[in-house]
Amino acid sequence: FVENKYALRDGAVETDYVDGCVIFFRAIVAEKTGLFEPLFFLDYEEIDWCFRVKKSGFKLLIIPAAKVWHKIRKSFGGKGPLFYYFFIRGRLLWAGRNLSLSQQWHEYRLIACEFLPFLFYTRKYPAIKRAYWDLLLMMRERSILEAKLFGIRDFIFRRFGDCPARIRRLNEKYFEKK
């Protein structure tokens, strides 16, 4: 992150989002926008921060030639219940903090797709067949479904920070099977 006067030098390209593992910024950015919001805990904190940085008038830049090696989802152990819990809860919190009401409804619809994807498909496949396969998949992945529901519940009841111990146990069992 740089101030506007440095924008687009050295091959930098403006962007809307920078991944948290590669964020560099000047102290003035933190003074004007603050740091990561602790309510997010493990997901969406850098997206929220990038929105605040842009609203404060700074540009987000990336250097396309830069190389970064990063263990994606290492904090989660992979794409299991823990990931989906924080993803759903963080997405809801981020939408509520940064989007207009109509944009929030769009996000809520996308989250509904996580639970009932067959309701939102195009007409390419018969609806009954889509519903059957989606419900079958949801039943096989009950721990992920439960984690998503806990994420929604904790967002509604404003429970932030770390997840319930049950989610961590679900995550351990999920990856033992794999």
Disulfide bonds with the S-S distance in Angstrom:
none
